[in-house]
Amino acid sequence: MSPESLLVRTQKGREEIDERRHHLAPALRHVLILIDGATRLADLAVKGERIPNFRESLDALIAQGFVTEDGAVAAGGTPKARLIDAAHRLLGKNAGKVVSKLEESADAIDSLKVTVESAAKLIRLTIDEGKAVEFAEAAKAILGR
């Protein structure tokens, strides 16, 4: 991994954060909490410099499937999969209804754009205005303007 790499939580990582489903050791969980999908690896290393064995813990989280490089998700994922990942990342445990909408959508970009608009309205009404804006902006980056 390069110092510029972005790391993101996988579905398994999000489950651990939201529900403690996988019962990670406290030291690994502490490192997992630092992974926000927006901080470069070099900056994560600075944030985690006081955590004993930070790099080893990070490597363990990757090996166990809690974390992946963002490029691995983006390069191999369809636009729909990337939207679903963005919903999970931004909405956490509140992502269920939005993810369902996205999963039911056709894969065509035009269909996904309509679904994103509907999902943003749902987020605005049921979760938070700011999260709706964040989701819409992430979707625009994924689908193009």
C-alpha positions in Angstrom: 0.0 0.0 0.0 1.2 3.5 -0.8 1.1 6.3 1.8 -1.7 7.9 -0.4 -4.0 4.8 -0.1 -7.4 5.3 1.3 -8.7 2.5 3.5 -12.4 1.7 3.9 -14.3 -0.6 6.2 -15.8 -3.6 4.5 -19.3 -4.9 5.3 -17.7 -7.0 8.0 -15.9 -3.9 9.4 -19.2 -2.0 9.4 -20.9 -4.8 11.2 -18.2 -4.8 13.9 -18.5 -1.0 14.4 -22.3 -1.0 14.4 -23.1 -4.2 16.3 -19.8 -5.6 17.6 -20.8 -8.7 15.7 -17.3 -10.1 15.3 -16.0 -9.5 18.8 -12.7 -7.9 17.8 -10.1 -7.4 20.5 -10.2 -3.8 21.9 -6.8 -2.9 20.3 -8.0 -4.0 16.8 -11.4 -2.3 17.3 -9.6 1.0 18.2 -7.7 0.9 14.9 -10.8 0.0 13.0 -12.6 3.0 14.5 -9.8 5.3 13.0 -10.6 4.0 9.4 -13.0 6.5 8.0 -12.6 6.1 4.2 -11.3 9.6 3.8 -8.0 9.6 5.6 -4.8 8.7 3.7 -2.7 5.9 5.1 0.1 8.3 5.9 -2.3 10.4 8.0 -3.7 7.3 9.7 -0.2 6.3 10.7 0.2 9.7 12.4 -3.2 9.4 14.1 -2.3 5.9 15.3 1.3 6.5 16.3 0.5 6.2 20.0 -1.4 2.9 19.5 1.0 0.0 20.2 1.5 -2.2 17.1 -0.6 0.1 15.0 0.7 -1.1 11.6 0.5 -4.8 12.7 -3.1 -4.2 13.8 -3.9 -2.5 10.5 -2.4 -5.4 8.6 -4.5 -7.9 10.7 -7.7 -6.0 10.0 -7.0 -6.1 6.2 -6.0 -9.8 6.4 -9.2 -10.6 8.3 -11.4 -8.7 5.9 -12.5 -5.8 8.1 -10.7 -3.2 5.9 -9.8 -2.9 2.3 -8.1 -0.3 0.1 -10.6 2.1 -1.5 -9.1 1.4 -4.9 -9.9 -2.3 -4.5 -13.6 -1.4 -3.9 -13.8 1.3 -6.6 -11.8 -0.5 -9.3 -13.7 -3.8 -9.1 -17.1 -2.6 -8.1 -20.0 -1.7 -10.3 -21.6 1.8 -9.9 -24.4 0.2 -7.9 -22.0 -1.6 -5.6 -20.1 1.6 -5.1 -23.3 3.4 -4.2 -24.3 0.7 -1.7 -20.8 0.9 -0.2 -21.1 4.7 0.1 -24.5 4.4 1.7 -23.1 2.0 4.3 -20.1 4.2 4.9 -22.1 7.4 5.3 -25.2 6.1 7.0 -23.9 3.2 9.1 -26.7 1.3 10.8 -29.3 3.6 9.2 -28.4 2.5 5.7 -30.9 -0.4 5.4 -33.8 1.3 3.5 -31.4 3.2 1.2 -29.5 0.0 0.5 -32.7 -1.8 -0.3 -33.7 0.9 -2.8 -30.4 0.7 -4.5 -30.4 -3.1 -4.6 -33.9 -3.0 -6.3 -32.8 -0.4 -8.9 -31.8 -1.4 -12.4 -28.1 -1.2 -13.1 -28.3 1.5 -15.8 -26.8 4.8 -14.8 -30.0 6.7 -15.6 -32.0 4.4 -13.3 -29.4 4.7 -10.6 -29.6 8.5 -10.8 -33.4 8.4 -10.3 -32.9 6.0 -7.3 -30.2 8.2 -5.8 -32.6 11.2 -5.9 -35.3 9.1 -4.2 -32.8 7.8 -1.6 -31.5 11.3 -0.9 -35.1 12.4 -0.2 -35.6 9.4 2.1 -32.3 10.3 4.0 -33.4 13.9 4.3 -36.8 12.9 5.8 -35.7 10.1 8.0 -32.1 10.6 9.0 -30.5 14.0 8.5 -30.2 16.8 5.9 -26.4 16.8 6.1 -26.2 13.1 5.4 -28.6 13.5 2.5 -26.2 16.1 1.0 -23.2 13.9 1.6 -24.8 10.9 0.0 -25.9 12.9 -3.0 -22.4 14.3 -3.5 -20.9 10.8 -3.2 -23.4 9.5 -5.7 -22.5 12.3 -8.2 -18.9 11.4 -7.9 -19.7 7.8 -8.6 -22.2 8.3 -11.4 -20.9 11.5 -12.9 -22.8 14.8 -13.0 
